[in-house]
């Protein structure tokens, strides 16, 4: 590998390590929730960068751990996105289901099959 590319990969590894530590710090301090999109996205970015460094240097146990970390992070992001989508859809459905009728209905004059004449 070209020396400047190796330097770029190494720099990305340092960025990944810092992003992972910042995410851990934010959760530990209670600023981010463990199930927040910020935390999960930061973890996914960190592990992707650390995976790249491990793969370039042939550190296969670290590569395997980072692949597992990426799968877990991607699954967590998908779960958060799906939950937000479902919540949004549920709110839209409830909003449509409970809207006021266009015209007020006078229940005393509405004829039904059981209405007494």
NULOTOR-72530 format. One record per residue: residue number from 0; residue in one letter; x, y, z of N, C-alpha, C, O in turn. Coordinates in steps of 0.05 Angstrom, whole numbers, m for minus. Each point is the difference from the previous one (the first is absolute). Last residue first. Layout:
<node num="NUM" residuo="A" n_c1="X" n_c2="Y" n_c3="Z" ca_c1="X" ca_c2="Y" ca_c3="Z" c_c1="X" c_c2="Y" c_c3="Z" o_c1="X" o_c2="Y" o_c3="Z"/>
...
***
This chain:
<node num="116" residuo="X" n_c1="m1818" n_c2="121" n_c3="309" ca_c1="m13" ca_c2="21" ca_c3="m15" c_c1="m23" c_c2="11" c_c3="15" o_c1="m14" o_c2="18" o_c3="m9"/>
<node num="115" residuo="X" n_c1="114" n_c2="m68" n_c3="31" ca_c1="m29" ca_c2="m1" ca_c3="6" c_c1="m13" c_c2="24" c_c3="m14" o_c1="10" o_c2="22" o_c3="1"/>
<node num="114" residuo="X" n_c1="84" n_c2="m79" n_c3="m27" ca_c1="m12" ca_c2="25" ca_c3="9" c_c1="m30" c_c2="m2" c_c3="4" o_c1="m14" o_c2="m13" o_c3="m16"/>
<node num="113" residuo="X" n_c1="83" n_c2="m51" n_c3="m17" ca_c1="m14" ca_c2="m5" ca_c3="25" c_c1="m14" c_c2="26" c_c3="11" o_c1="m10" o_c2="0" o_c3="22"/>
<node num="112" residuo="X" n_c1="62" n_c2="m2" n_c3="m104" ca_c1="m20" ca_c2="m22" ca_c3="m3" c_c1="m16" c_c2="m4" c_c3="26" o_c1="m22" o_c2="m10" o_c3="m1"/>
<node num="111" residuo="X" n_c1="57" n_c2="107" n_c3="m14" ca_c1="14" ca_c2="m25" ca_c3="1" c_c1="m21" c_c2="m22" c_c3="m3" o_c1="m23" o_c2="5" o_c3="4"/>
<node num="110" residuo="X" n_c1="35" n_c2="109" n_c3="m17" ca_c1="m16" ca_c2="m23" ca_c3="0" c_c1="17" c_c2="m25" c_c3="m1" o_c1="19" o_c2="m2" o_c3="m16"/>
<node num="109" residuo="X" n_c1="m6" n_c2="106" n_c3="55" ca_c1="12" ca_c2="m21" ca_c3="m17" c_c1="m17" c_c2="m25" c_c3="2" o_c1="m6" o_c2="m9" o_c3="22"/>
<node num="108" residuo="X" n_c1="m6" n_c2="90" n_c3="30" ca_c1="m15" ca_c2="m1" ca_c3="m25" c_c1="11" c_c2="m21" c_c3="m19" o_c1="m11" o_c2="m4" o_c3="m21"/>
<node num="107" residuo="X" n_c1="48" n_c2="22" n_c3="109" ca_c1="m29" ca_c2="m3" ca_c3="4" c_c1="m15" c_c2="m3" c_c3="m26" o_c1="m22" o_c2="m11" o_c3="0"/>
<node num="106" residuo="X" n_c1="117" n_c2="28" n_c3="8" ca_c1="m7" ca_c2="m28" ca_c3="4" c_c1="m30" c_c2="m5" c_c3="5" o_c1="m9" o_c2="m22" o_c3="m2"/>
<node num="105" residuo="X" n_c1="71" n_c2="94" n_c3="m53" ca_c1="m21" ca_c2="1" ca_c3="20" c_c1="m11" c_c2="m28" c_c3="4" o_c1="m14" o_c2="m10" o_c3="m17"/>
<node num="104" residuo="X" n_c1="113" n_c2="48" n_c3="m19" ca_c1="m22" ca_c2="m19" ca_c3="m3" c_c1="m20" c_c2="4" c_c3="23" o_c1="8" o_c2="0" o_c3="23"/>
<node num="103" residuo="X" n_c1="70" n_c2="66" n_c3="m77" ca_c1="m10" ca_c2="m11" ca_c3="25" c_c1="m24" c_c2="m18" c_c3="m5" o_c1="m17" o_c2="7" o_c3="m17"/>
<node num="102" residuo="X" n_c1="93" n_c2="2" n_c3="m56" ca_c1="m24" ca_c2="14" ca_c3="9" c_c1="m9" c_c2="m11" c_c3="26" o_c1="3" o_c2="m24" o_c3="5"/>
<node num="101" residuo="X" n_c1="78" n_c2="m8" n_c3="m38" ca_c1="m1" ca_c2="26" ca_c3="m15" c_c1="m24" c_c2="16" c_c3="9" o_c1="2" o_c2="24" o_c3="4"/>
<node num="100" residuo="X" n_c1="44" n_c2="m92" n_c3="66" ca_c1="m15" ca_c2="m2" ca_c3="m25" c_c1="m2" c_c2="28" c_c3="m13" o_c1="1" o_c2="20" o_c3="14"/>
<node num="99" residuo="X" n_c1="83" n_c2="m43" n_c3="48" ca_c1="m28" ca_c2="8" ca_c3="2" c_c1="m14" c_c2="m3" c_c3="m26" o_c1="13" o_c2="4" o_c3="m21"/>
<node num="98" residuo="X" n_c1="72" n_c2="m66" n_c3="47" ca_c1="m6" ca_c2="27" ca_c3="m9" c_c1="m30" c_c2="5" c_c3="3" o_c1="m16" o_c2="m18" o_c3="m1"/>
<node num="97" residuo="X" n_c1="74" n_c2="m63" n_c3="22" ca_c1="m14" ca_c2="17" ca_c3="20" c_c1="m6" c_c2="28" c_c3="m9" o_c1="m2" o_c2="18" o_c3="17"/>
<node num="96" residuo="X" n_c1="49" n_c2="m86" n_c3="m70" ca_c1="m23" ca_c2="m14" ca_c3="12" c_c1="m16" c_c2="17" c_c3="18" o_c1="m24" o_c2="m5" o_c3="4"/>
<node num="95" residuo="X" n_c1="104" n_c2="37" n_c3="m46" ca_c1="m21" ca_c2="m3" ca_c3="m19" c_c1="m24" c_c2="m13" c_c3="12" o_c1="m23" o_c2="7" o_c3="m7"/>
<node num="94" residuo="X" n_c1="99" n_c2="3" n_c3="61" ca_c1="m10" ca_c2="26" ca_c3="m8" c_c1="m23" c_c2="m2" c_c3="m20" o_c1="m19" o_c2="15" o_c3="2"/>
<node num="93" residuo="X" n_c1="64" n_c2="m93" n_c3="23" ca_c1="m17" ca_c2="10" ca_c3="22" c_c1="m11" c_c2="27" c_c3="m6" o_c1="m23" o_c2="6" o_c3="7"/>
<node num="92" residuo="X" n_c1="84" n_c2="m42" n_c3="m68" ca_c1="m25" ca_c2="m16" ca_c3="0" c_c1="m19" c_c2="10" c_c3="21" o_c1="m24" o_c2="4" o_c3="m5"/>
<node num="91" residuo="X" n_c1="110" n_c2="34" n_c3="2" ca_c1="m16" ca_c2="9" ca_c3="m23" c_c1="m27" c_c2="m15" c_c3="m1" o_c1="m21" o_c2="12" o_c3="m6"/>
<node num="90" residuo="X" n_c1="83" n_c2="m38" n_c3="72" ca_c1="m10" ca_c2="27" ca_c3="6" c_c1="m17" c_c2="10" c_c3="m24" o_c1="m21" o_c2="13" o_c3="5"/>
<node num="89" residuo="X" n_c1="65" n_c2="m94" n_c3="m16" ca_c1="m21" ca_c2="m3" ca_c3="20" c_c1="m12" c_c2="27" c_c3="6" o_c1="m25" o_c2="2" o_c3="3"/>
<node num="88" residuo="X" n_c1="100" n_c2="m3" n_c3="m59" ca_c1="m24" ca_c2="m11" ca_c3="m14" c_c1="m24" c_c2="m3" c_c3="20" o_c1="m22" o_c2="6" o_c3="m8"/>
<node num="87" residuo="X" n_c1="105" n_c2="21" n_c3="43" ca_c1="m11" ca_c2="21" ca_c3="m18" c_c1="m25" c_c2="m10" c_c3="m14" o_c1="m19" o_c2="15" o_c3="m1"/>
<node num="86" residuo="X" n_c1="66" n_c2="m76" n_c3="54" ca_c1="m12" ca_c2="20" ca_c3="17" c_c1="m13" c_c2="22" c_c3="m17" o_c1="m22" o_c2="9" o_c3="6"/>
<node num="85" residuo="X" n_c1="71" n_c2="m75" n_c3="m51" ca_c1="m25" ca_c2="m11" ca_c3="11" c_c1="m14" c_c2="20" c_c3="17" o_c1="m24" o_c2="2" o_c3="m1"/>
<node num="84" residuo="X" n_c1="110" n_c2="21" n_c3="m31" ca_c1="m20" ca_c2="m1" ca_c3="m22" c_c1="m27" c_c2="m10" c_c3="10" o_c1="m20" o_c2="11" o_c3="m7"/>
<node num="83" residuo="X" n_c1="91" n_c2="m12" n_c3="68" ca_c1="m8" ca_c2="28" ca_c3="m6" c_c1="m21" c_c2="1" c_c3="m22" o_c1="m19" o_c2="15" o_c3="1"/>
<node num="82" residuo="X" n_c1="58" n_c2="m98" n_c3="18" ca_c1="m17" ca_c2="9" ca_c3="23" c_c1="m10" c_c2="28" c_c3="m5" o_c1="m23" o_c2="6" o_c3="6"/>
<node num="81" residuo="X" n_c1="85" n_c2="m41" n_c3="m68" ca_c1="m26" ca_c2="m13" ca_c3="m2" c_c1="m19" c_c2="9" c_c3="22" o_c1="m24" o_c2="5" o_c3="m5"/>
<node num="80" residuo="X" n_c1="113" n_c2="25" n_c3="9" ca_c1="m14" ca_c2="12" ca_c3="m23" c_c1="m28" c_c2="m12" c_c3="m3" o_c1="m19" o_c2="15" o_c3="m5"/>
<node num="79" residuo="X" n_c1="75" n_c2="m53" n_c3="70" ca_c1="m8" ca_c2="27" ca_c3="8" c_c1="m15" c_c2="14" c_c3="m23" o_c1="m21" o_c2="13" o_c3="5"/>
<node num="78" residuo="X" n_c1="56" n_c2="m99" n_c3="m22" ca_c1="m21" ca_c2="m1" ca_c3="20" c_c1="m10" c_c2="27" c_c3="8" o_c1="m24" o_c2="5" o_c3="3"/>
<node num="77" residuo="X" n_c1="99" n_c2="m10" n_c3="m60" ca_c1="m25" ca_c2="m8" ca_c3="m14" c_c1="m23" c_c2="m2" c_c3="19" o_c1="m22" o_c2="8" o_c3="m6"/>
<node num="76" residuo="X" n_c1="107" n_c2="8" n_c3="43" ca_c1="m9" ca_c2="24" ca_c3="m15" c_c1="m26" c_c2="m7" c_c3="m15" o_c1="m19" o_c2="16" o_c3="0"/>
<node num="75" residuo="X" n_c1="60" n_c2="m87" n_c3="45" ca_c1="m10" ca_c2="19" ca_c3="19" c_c1="m11" c_c2="25" c_c3="m14" o_c1="m21" o_c2="11" o_c3="7"/>
<node num="74" residuo="X" n_c1="66" n_c2="m76" n_c3="m59" ca_c1="m26" ca_c2="m10" ca_c3="9" c_c1="m13" c_c2="19" c_c3="20" o_c1="m25" o_c2="5" o_c3="m1"/>
<node num="73" residuo="X" n_c1="111" n_c2="14" n_c3="m27" ca_c1="m18" ca_c2="4" ca_c3="m23" c_c1="m28" c_c2="m9" c_c3="8" o_c1="m20" o_c2="12" o_c3="m7"/>
<node num="72" residuo="X" n_c1="89" n_c2="m27" n_c3="69" ca_c1="m6" ca_c2="28" ca_c3="m2" c_c1="m20" c_c2="6" c_c3="m23" o_c1="m18" o_c2="16" o_c3="3"/>
<node num="71" residuo="X" n_c1="51" n_c2="m104" n_c3="9" ca_c1="m17" ca_c2="7" ca_c3="23" c_c1="m8" c_c2="29" c_c3="m2" o_c1="m23" o_c2="7" o_c3="5"/>
<node num="70" residuo="X" n_c1="83" n_c2="m38" n_c3="m69" ca_c1="m26" ca_c2="m13" ca_c3="m4" c_c1="m19" c_c2="8" c_c3="23" o_c1="m24" o_c2="6" o_c3="m5"/>
<node num="69" residuo="X" n_c1="113" n_c2="24" n_c3="10" ca_c1="m15" ca_c2="14" ca_c3="m21" c_c1="m28" c_c2="m13" c_c3="m4" o_c1="m19" o_c2="15" o_c3="m4"/>
<node num="68" residuo="X" n_c1="78" n_c2="m56" n_c3="65" ca_c1="m9" ca_c2="26" ca_c3="11" c_c1="m16" c_c2="15" c_c3="m21" o_c1="m19" o_c2="13" o_c3="6"/>
<node num="67" residuo="X" n_c1="60" n_c2="m93" n_c3="m33" ca_c1="m23" ca_c2="m6" ca_c3="19" c_c1="m11" c_c2="26" c_c3="11" o_c1="m24" o_c2="3" o_c3="2"/>
<node num="66" residuo="X" n_c1="101" n_c2="5" n_c3="m54" ca_c1="m23" ca_c2="m9" ca_c3="m17" c_c1="m24" c_c2="m5" c_c3="18" o_c1="m23" o_c2="8" o_c3="m7"/>
<node num="65" residuo="X" n_c1="102" n_c2="11" n_c3="51" ca_c1="m12" ca_c2="24" ca_c3="m12" c_c1="m22" c_c2="m7" c_c3="m19" o_c1="m19" o_c2="16" o_c3="m2"/>
<node num="64" residuo="X" n_c1="69" n_c2="m86" n_c3="41" ca_c1="m15" ca_c2="14" ca_c3="21" c_c1="m14" c_c2="25" c_c3="m11" o_c1="m23" o_c2="6" o_c3="7"/>
<node num="63" residuo="X" n_c1="79" n_c2="m54" n_c3="m65" ca_c1="m23" ca_c2="m16" ca_c3="7" c_c1="m17" c_c2="14" c_c3="21" o_c1="m25" o_c2="1" o_c3="m2"/>
<node num="62" residuo="X" n_c1="108" n_c2="37" n_c3="m20" ca_c1="m18" ca_c2="2" ca_c3="m23" c_c1="m26" c_c2="m14" c_c3="7" o_c1="m22" o_c2="10" o_c3="m5"/>
<node num="61" residuo="X" n_c1="91" n_c2="m18" n_c3="66" ca_c1="m13" ca_c2="26" ca_c3="2" c_c1="m19" c_c2="5" c_c3="m23" o_c1="m21" o_c2="12" o_c3="3"/>
<node num="60" residuo="X" n_c1="72" n_c2="m91" n_c3="m3" ca_c1="m19" ca_c2="m1" ca_c3="23" c_c1="m15" c_c2="27" c_c3="3" o_c1="m24" o_c2="1" o_c3="5"/>
<node num="59" residuo="X" n_c1="92" n_c2="m6" n_c3="m74" ca_c1="m25" ca_c2="m14" ca_c3="m5" c_c1="m18" c_c2="m3" c_c3="24" o_c1="m25" o_c2="1" o_c3="m4"/>
<node num="58" residuo="X" n_c1="102" n_c2="62" n_c3="m36" ca_c1="m5" ca_c2="m8" ca_c3="28" c_c1="m28" c_c2="m13" c_c3="0" o_c1="m20" o_c2="13" o_c3="6"/>
<node num="57" residuo="X" n_c1="72" n_c2="31" n_c3="m82" ca_c1="m2" ca_c2="m29" ca_c3="3" c_c1="m4" c_c2="m10" c_c3="28" o_c1="8" o_c2="m22" o_c3="7"/>
<node num="56" residuo="X" n_c1="m1" n_c2="114" n_c3="m48" ca_c1="23" ca_c2="m10" ca_c3="14" c_c1="m2" c_c2="m30" c_c3="5" o_c1="19" o_c2="m12" o_c3="11"/>
<node num="55" residuo="X" n_c1="m90" n_c2="58" n_c3="m56" ca_c1="25" ca_c2="7" ca_c3="m14" c_c1="24" c_c2="m12" c_c3="13" o_c1="19" o_c2="m8" o_c3="m14"/>
<node num="54" residuo="X" n_c1="m102" n_c2="m4" n_c3="57" ca_c1="1" ca_c2="m15" ca_c3="m25" c_c1="26" c_c2="6" c_c3="m15" o_c1="13" o_c2="m18" o_c3="m11"/>
<node num="53" residuo="X" n_c1="m33" n_c2="67" n_c3="89" ca_c1="7" ca_c2="m28" ca_c3="7" c_c1="3" c_c2="m16" c_c3="m25" o_c1="18" o_c2="m17" o_c3="m2"/>
<node num="52" residuo="X" n_c1="m46" n_c2="106" n_c3="m8" ca_c1="27" ca_c2="m1" ca_c3="9" c_c1="8" c_c2="m29" c_c3="6" o_c1="22" o_c2="m9" o_c3="m8"/>
<node num="51" residuo="X" n_c1="m111" n_c2="24" n_c3="m16" ca_c1="17" ca_c2="6" ca_c3="m22" c_c1="30" c_c2="m2" c_c3="8" o_c1="16" o_c2="m13" o_c3="m14"/>
<node num="50" residuo="X" n_c1="m83" n_c2="5" n_c3="81" ca_c1="1" ca_c2="m23" ca_c3="m18" c_c1="20" c_c2="4" c_c3="m23" o_c1="15" o_c2="m18" o_c3="m6"/>
<node num="49" residuo="X" n_c1="m34" n_c2="90" n_c3="62" ca_c1="18" ca_c2="m18" ca_c3="13" c_c1="2" c_c2="m26" c_c3="m16" o_c1="21" o_c2="m13" o_c3="0"/>
<node num="48" residuo="X" n_c1="m82" n_c2="77" n_c3="m30" ca_c1="27" ca_c2="10" ca_c3="m3" c_c1="20" c_c2="m19" c_c3="13" o_c1="22" o_c2="m4" o_c3="m11"/>
<node num="47" residuo="X" n_c1="m113" n_c2="m16" n_c3="21" ca_c1="7" ca_c2="m2" ca_c3="m29" c_c1="29" c_c2="10" c_c3="m4" o_c1="15" o_c2="m13" o_c3="m16"/>
<node num="46" residuo="X" n_c1="m54" n_c2="20" n_c3="102" ca_c1="8" ca_c2="m27" ca_c3="m6" c_c1="8" c_c2="m4" c_c3="m30" o_c1="17" o_c2="m16" o_c3="m6"/>
<node num="45" residuo="X" n_c1="m48" n_c2="101" n_c3="36" ca_c1="25" ca_c2="m7" ca_c3="13" c_c1="9" c_c2="m28" c_c3="m8" o_c1="23" o_c2="m5" o_c3="m6"/>
<node num="44" residuo="X" n_c1="m107" n_c2="37" n_c3="m24" ca_c1="23" ca_c2="14" ca_c3="m13" c_c1="26" c_c2="m9" c_c3="12" o_c1="19" o_c2="m6" o_c3="m15"/>
<node num="43" residuo="X" n_c1="m96" n_c2="m27" n_c3="56" ca_c1="2" ca_c2="m12" ca_c3="m27" c_c1="23" c_c2="13" c_c3="m15" o_c1="15" o_c2="m14" o_c3="m14"/>
<node num="42" residuo="X" n_c1="m37" n_c2="49" n_c3="98" ca_c1="12" ca_c2="m27" ca_c3="3" c_c1="4" c_c2="m12" c_c3="m28" o_c1="21" o_c2="m13" o_c3="m4"/>
<node num="41" residuo="X" n_c1="m67" n_c2="94" n_c3="7" ca_c1="28" ca_c2="4" ca_c3="7" c_c1="15" c_c2="m26" c_c3="3" o_c1="22" o_c2="m3" o_c3="m9"/>
<node num="40" residuo="X" n_c1="m115" n_c2="0" n_c3="m6" ca_c1="14" ca_c2="9" ca_c3="m24" c_c1="30" c_c2="5" c_c3="6" o_c1="17" o_c2="m7" o_c3="m17"/>
<node num="39" residuo="X" n_c1="m73" n_c2="m16" n_c3="90" ca_c1="3" ca_c2="m23" ca_c3="m19" c_c1="15" c_c2="8" c_c3="m25" o_c1="16" o_c2="m15" o_c3="m11"/>
<node num="38" residuo="X" n_c1="m36" n_c2="83" n_c3="75" ca_c1="19" ca_c2="m20" ca_c3="11" c_c1="5" c_c2="m22" c_c3="m20" o_c1="23" o_c2="m8" o_c3="m5"/>
<node num="37" residuo="X" n_c1="m87" n_c2="73" n_c3="m18" ca_c1="26" ca_c2="12" ca_c3="1" c_c1="21" c_c2="m21" c_c3="9" o_c1="21" o_c2="m3" o_c3="m12"/>
<node num="36" residuo="X" n_c1="m114" n_c2="m19" n_c3="12" ca_c1="12" ca_c2="m2" ca_c3="m27" c_c1="28" c_c2="12" c_c3="0" o_c1="18" o_c2="m9" o_c3="m15"/>
<node num="35" residuo="X" n_c1="m58" n_c2="m35" n_c3="105" ca_c1="m3" ca_c2="24" ca_c3="m17" c_c1="14" c_c2="m4" c_c3="m26" o_c1="19" o_c2="m15" o_c3="m3"/>
<node num="34" residuo="X" n_c1="m26" n_c2="m43" n_c3="84" ca_c1="m16" ca_c2="m7" ca_c3="m23" c_c1="m5" c_c2="24" c_c3="m18" o_c1="m19" o_c2="1" o_c3="m16"/>
<node num="33" residuo="X" n_c1="70" n_c2="6" n_c3="97" ca_c1="12" ca_c2="m23" ca_c3="m14" c_c1="m16" c_c2="m7" c_c3="m26" o_c1="12" o_c2="m11" o_c3="m19"/>
<node num="32" residuo="X" n_c1="m12" n_c2="112" n_c3="56" ca_c1="m12" ca_c2="m26" ca_c3="8" c_c1="13" c_c2="m22" c_c3="m16" o_c1="8" o_c2="4" o_c3="m23"/>
<node num="31" residuo="X" n_c1="37" n_c2="93" n_c3="50" ca_c1="m12" ca_c2="m15" ca_c3="m21" c_c1="m12" c_c2="m25" c_c3="12" o_c1="11" o_c2="m11" o_c3="19"/>
<node num="30" residuo="X" n_c1="27" n_c2="68" n_c3="41" ca_c1="m8" ca_c2="20" ca_c3="m20" c_c1="m13" c_c2="m13" c_c3="m24" o_c1="m17" o_c2="13" o_c3="m13"/>
<node num="29" residuo="X" n_c1="58" n_c2="m53" n_c3="96" ca_c1="m29" ca_c2="3" ca_c3="m2" c_c1="m9" c_c2="21" c_c3="m20" o_c1="m23" o_c2="8" o_c3="0"/>
<node num="28" residuo="X" n_c1="114" n_c2="m44" n_c3="23" ca_c1="m8" ca_c2="24" ca_c3="14" c_c1="m30" c_c2="5" c_c3="m1" o_c1="m10" o_c2="19" o_c3="13"/>
<node num="27" residuo="X" n_c1="47" n_c2="m93" n_c3="m58" ca_c1="8" ca_c2="m3" ca_c3="28" c_c1="m8" c_c2="24" c_c3="16" o_c1="m7" o_c2="m2" o_c3="24"/>
<node num="26" residuo="X" n_c1="m5" n_c2="4" n_c3="m118" ca_c1="m19" ca_c2="m19" ca_c3="13" c_c1="6" c_c2="m2" c_c3="29" o_c1="m19" o_c2="m1" o_c3="17"/>
<node num="25" residuo="X" n_c1="79" n_c2="52" n_c3="m67" ca_c1="m27" ca_c2="13" ca_c3="0" c_c1="m21" c_c2="m18" c_c3="13" o_c1="m17" o_c2="10" o_c3="15"/>
<node num="24" residuo="X" n_c1="105" n_c2="m45" n_c3="m27" ca_c1="0" ca_c2="21" ca_c3="20" c_c1="m28" c_c2="13" c_c3="2" o_c1="m10" o_c2="5" o_c3="22"/>
<node num="23" residuo="X" n_c1="25" n_c2="m67" n_c3="m90" ca_c1="m1" ca_c2="m14" ca_c3="26" c_c1="m2" c_c2="20" c_c3="22" o_c1="m14" o_c2="m3" o_c3="20"/>
<node num="22" residuo="X" n_c1="26" n_c2="37" n_c3="m106" ca_c1="m26" ca_c2="m12" ca_c3="3" c_c1="m3" c_c2="m13" c_c3="27" o_c1="m21" o_c2="3" o_c3="13"/>
<node num="21" residuo="X" n_c1="105" n_c2="31" n_c3="m35" ca_c1="m19" ca_c2="22" ca_c3="5" c_c1="m28" c_c2="m12" c_c3="4" o_c1="m15" o_c2="9" o_c3="17"/>
<node num="20" residuo="X" n_c1="82" n_c2="m69" n_c3="m42" ca_c1="3" ca_c2="8" ca_c3="27" c_c1="m19" c_c2="23" c_c3="8" o_c1="m11" o_c2="1" o_c3="22"/>
<node num="19" residuo="X" n_c1="13" n_c2="m32" n_c3="m112" ca_c1="m10" ca_c2="m21" ca_c3="18" c_c1="2" c_c2="8" c_c3="29" o_c1="m18" o_c2="m5" o_c3="16"/>
<node num="18" residuo="X" n_c1="55" n_c2="62" n_c3="m80" ca_c1="m29" ca_c2="0" ca_c3="m3" c_c1="m12" c_c2="m20" c_c3="19" o_c1="m20" o_c2="5" o_c3="14"/>
<node num="17" residuo="X" n_c1="114" n_c2="m4" n_c3="m21" ca_c1="m10" ca_c2="23" ca_c3="15" c_c1="m30" c_c2="2" c_c3="m1" o_c1="m13" o_c2="5" o_c3="20"/>
<node num="16" residuo="X" n_c1="55" n_c2="m73" n_c3="m70" ca_c1="4" ca_c2="m5" ca_c3="29" c_c1="m11" c_c2="23" c_c3="17" o_c1="m13" o_c2="m4" o_c3="20"/>
<node num="15" residuo="X" n_c1="12" n_c2="13" n_c3="m114" ca_c1="m19" ca_c2="m20" ca_c3="9" c_c1="2" c_c2="m5" c_c3="30" o_c1="m20" o_c2="m3" o_c3="13"/>
<node num="14" residuo="X" n_c1="84" n_c2="59" n_c3="m53" ca_c1="m26" ca_c2="13" ca_c3="0" c_c1="m21" c_c2="m19" c_c3="10" o_c1="m17" o_c2="7" o_c3="17"/>
<node num="13" residuo="X" n_c1="102" n_c2="m43" n_c3="m31" ca_c1="0" ca_c2="18" ca_c3="23" c_c1="m27" c_c2="15" c_c3="3" o_c1="m11" o_c2="3" o_c3="22"/>
<node num="12" residuo="X" n_c1="23" n_c2="m56" n_c3="m98" ca_c1="m2" ca_c2="m17" ca_c3="24" c_c1="0" c_c2="17" c_c3="25" o_c1="m15" o_c2="m6" o_c3="19"/>
<node num="11" residuo="X" n_c1="29" n_c2="49" n_c3="m101" ca_c1="m28" ca_c2="m8" ca_c3="3" c_c1="m4" c_c2="m18" c_c3="24" o_c1="m20" o_c2="2" o_c3="14"/>
<node num="10" residuo="X" n_c1="108" n_c2="21" n_c3="m36" ca_c1="m15" ca_c2="24" ca_c3="10" c_c1="m29" c_c2="m7" c_c3="4" o_c1="m12" o_c2="8" o_c3="20"/>
<node num="9" residuo="X" n_c1="64" n_c2="m73" n_c3="m60" ca_c1="7" ca_c2="2" ca_c3="28" c_c1="m14" c_c2="24" c_c3="12" o_c1="m10" o_c2="m2" o_c3="23"/>
<node num="8" residuo="X" n_c1="1" n_c2="m10" n_c3="m115" ca_c1="m14" ca_c2="m22" ca_c3="14" c_c1="6" c_c2="2" c_c3="30" o_c1="m18" o_c2="m3" o_c3="17"/>
<node num="7" residuo="X" n_c1="64" n_c2="62" n_c3="m72" ca_c1="m28" ca_c2="7" ca_c3="0" c_c1="m16" c_c2="m21" c_c3="16" o_c1="m17" o_c2="7" o_c3="16"/>
<node num="6" residuo="X" n_c1="108" n_c2="m24" n_c3="m31" ca_c1="m3" ca_c2="22" ca_c3="19" c_c1="m29" c_c2="9" c_c3="2" o_c1="m10" o_c2="6" o_c3="22"/>
<node num="5" residuo="X" n_c1="32" n_c2="m71" n_c3="m86" ca_c1="3" ca_c2="m11" ca_c3="27" c_c1="m3" c_c2="21" c_c3="21" o_c1="m12" o_c2="m5" o_c3="21"/>
<node num="4" residuo="X" n_c1="15" n_c2="33" n_c3="m109" ca_c1="m26" ca_c2="m14" ca_c3="6" c_c1="0" c_c2="m13" c_c3="27" o_c1="m20" o_c2="0" o_c3="14"/>
<node num="3" residuo="X" n_c1="100" n_c2="40" n_c3="m45" ca_c1="m20" ca_c2="20" ca_c3="7" c_c1="m28" c_c2="m12" c_c3="5" o_c1="m15" o_c2="11" o_c3="16"/>
<node num="2" residuo="X" n_c1="87" n_c2="m69" n_c3="m44" ca_c1="4" ca_c2="12" ca_c3="27" c_c1="m21" c_c2="21" c_c3="8" o_c1="m8" o_c2="1" o_c3="23"/>
<node num="1" residuo="X" n_c1="m15" n_c2="m84" n_c3="m90" ca_c1="16" ca_c2="25" ca_c3="m1" c_c1="2" c_c2="13" c_c3="28" o_c1="m19" o_c2="m1" o_c3="15"/>
<node num="0" residuo="X" n_c1="10" n_c2="m105" n_c3="m28" ca_c1="m17" ca_c2="23" ca_c3="0" c_c1="18" c_c2="25" c_c3="0" o_c1="21" o_c2="0" o_c3="12"/>
***
